[in-house]
């Protein structure tokens, strides 16, 4: 369950990084932040779907 929390926080920070890079017209930073959001957001959603929320045994 800790993995979902960490991945979710990284995805949220990537959203803020994406917006900040776009405002500053930093296109390389925008690309990396968007890719980070896509990867970690996907991992977060798939982990929640695969293991359930909360991850009880």
N, C-alpha and C positions, 0 to 999 in steps of 0.2 A: 504493500500500500504506500510505502514511502516513496517508491519510484514514481507513482502517479502524481504525488504532491510535488516532487522535485521537477518532473517533466512539465507539469502544469504551470509552475512558477517560471520556468525558463520560457515557456511559450508566451506567457503574459508579458515578460520582459522583452521578448522579441517583438511583440506588437508595439510596445512603446518605442523600441529602437527603430522599427519600420517607419512609424509616424515621424519620429525625430529626424531620421535620415532624409525622408521625403521633404520635410519642411526646410531642411538645410541644403537641398538639392545635391545630396551626396548619393549618387546613383550606385556606386559600388557597395557602400554601406547598406543602402536600401535592398540591394539584391541579396546580400548575405543575411540581413535580418529577416527578409521574407523567406529565404530558404530555411533558416533556423526555425521560424514559426511553423513552416509547413512540416518539417521533419518532426519536431518535438510535439506539435499539435497532433499530428497523426499518431505518434507513439502514445500520447496521453489518451486519445479517444479509443485506440485499439486495446490498450491495457484495461481501460474501464469496461469495454465490451467483453473482452476475453475473461477477465477475472471477476467482474462485478464490482459494485460499489456499495458498501465497503467490502474489502476482500476478506470475508469470513471463511473459516474452514469447517 
